Amino acid sequence: MNAAALAASALAVAVLMLATGDPARVWLLFGLTAVWGVRLAAHIGLGSLGKGEDPRYGRLLDDAPGGRNAYARRTGAFVPRPPRA
């Protein structure tokens, strides 16, 4: 599943908890955003299920100056994870 789409749905939940105003409008906006985020995540996830890296992205990185990993580090695509405890 696409993390950004699911994050949009999680953000909608957070906004729902903090929102003030007309409850019908708040719930409508929450529902629409949540449905959109889950639908988008499912669409992207199912579309790439069982497939490797997008060939266009692979070609972009293969042609990158300095190699794939160096390019990813320079452009910020590589984000190191914190150590696990």
C-alpha positions as CSV (number, residue, x, y, z in Angstrom):
1,M,0.0,0.0,0.0
2,N,1.1,3.5,-0.6
3,A,2.3,5.1,2.6
4,A,1.5,8.7,1.6
5,A,-2.1,7.8,0.8
6,L,-2.5,6.1,4.1
7,A,-0.9,9.0,5.8
8,A,-3.5,11.3,4.3
9,S,-6.2,9.1,5.9
10,A,-4.4,9.2,9.2
11,L,-4.2,13.0,9.0
12,A,-7.9,13.1,8.3
13,V,-8.5,11.2,11.6
14,A,-6.3,13.7,13.5
15,V,-8.1,16.6,12.0
16,L,-11.4,15.0,12.8
17,M,-10.4,14.8,16.5
18,L,-9.4,18.5,16.6
19,A,-12.1,19.9,14.3
20,T,-14.7,22.4,15.5
21,G,-17.7,23.6,13.6
22,D,-20.7,21.9,12.0
23,P,-20.4,18.2,12.8
24,A,-22.0,17.1,9.6
25,R,-19.4,19.0,7.5
26,V,-16.5,17.7,9.7
27,W,-17.7,14.1,9.3
28,L,-18.3,14.6,5.5
29,L,-14.8,15.9,5.0
30,F,-13.3,13.2,7.1
31,G,-15.2,10.5,5.3
32,L,-14.3,11.8,1.8
33,T,-10.6,12.1,2.7
34,A,-10.4,8.7,4.3
35,V,-12.2,7.0,1.4
36,W,-9.9,8.8,-1.1
37,G,-6.8,7.9,0.8
38,V,-7.7,4.2,1.2
39,R,-8.8,3.9,-2.4
40,L,-5.6,5.5,-3.6
41,A,-3.4,3.3,-1.5
42,A,-5.3,0.2,-2.7
43,H,-5.1,1.3,-6.3
44,I,-1.4,1.9,-6.2
45,G,-0.7,-1.2,-4.1
46,L,-2.8,-3.6,-6.2
47,G,-1.4,-2.1,-9.4
48,S,2.2,-2.9,-8.4
49,L,1.5,-6.2,-6.6
50,G,4.0,-8.8,-7.6
51,K,5.9,-6.5,-9.8
52,G,9.4,-5.2,-9.2
53,E,10.6,-1.7,-9.4
54,D,9.0,0.5,-12.0
55,P,11.2,0.2,-15.1
56,R,11.1,3.9,-15.7
57,Y,12.5,4.6,-12.3
58,G,15.1,1.8,-12.8
59,R,16.3,3.4,-16.0
60,L,16.4,6.8,-14.3
61,L,18.7,5.5,-11.6
62,D,20.8,3.4,-14.0
63,D,21.6,6.5,-16.0
64,A,22.3,8.6,-12.9
65,P,25.8,10.1,-12.6
66,G,27.8,8.3,-9.9
67,G,25.6,5.2,-9.8
68,R,22.2,4.4,-8.3
69,N,23.1,4.7,-4.6
70,A,25.1,7.9,-4.9
71,Y,22.3,9.6,-6.8
72,A,19.7,8.5,-4.3
73,R,21.8,9.9,-1.5
74,R,22.4,13.2,-3.2
75,T,18.8,13.7,-4.1
76,G,17.4,12.8,-0.7
77,A,15.8,9.6,-1.9
78,F,17.9,7.7,0.6
79,V,16.7,8.3,4.2
80,P,18.6,6.3,6.8
81,R,16.5,4.5,9.4
82,P,17.1,4.9,13.1
83,P,18.8,1.9,14.8
84,R,16.5,-0.7,16.2
85,A,16.6,-1.3,19.9
